[in-house]
C-alpha cells in the first residue's frame, strides 16, 4: 500500500466535505450545524472504519476457503 498517508489525508478531506454538507442541509441554523460537525465527523470515521474492518474480515475468510 503505497502512499497510505496521502490516501488517509484525501479521505479525511472528502469525508469533511460530506459531513459539512450533510450538517448544513439537515439543520436550519448554520451556527448549530457547524457545531455538530466534529461529532458527525467522528461518527463518519468510525462507521467507515467498521465497514473497512468488516470487509477485510470477509476477504480474509473467503480467501482461506478459495
C-alpha positions, 0 to 999 in steps of 0.5 A: 500500500503505497502512499497510505498517508496521502490516501488517509489525508484525501479521505479525511478531506472528502469525508469533511466535505460530506459531513459539512454538507450533510450538517448544513442541509439537515439543520436550519441554523448554520451556527448549530450545524457547524457545531455538530460537525466534529461529532458527525465527523467522528461518527463518519470515521468510525462507521467507515472504519467498521465497514473497512474492518468488516470487509477485510474480515470477509476477504480474509475468510473467503480467501482461506476457503478459495 
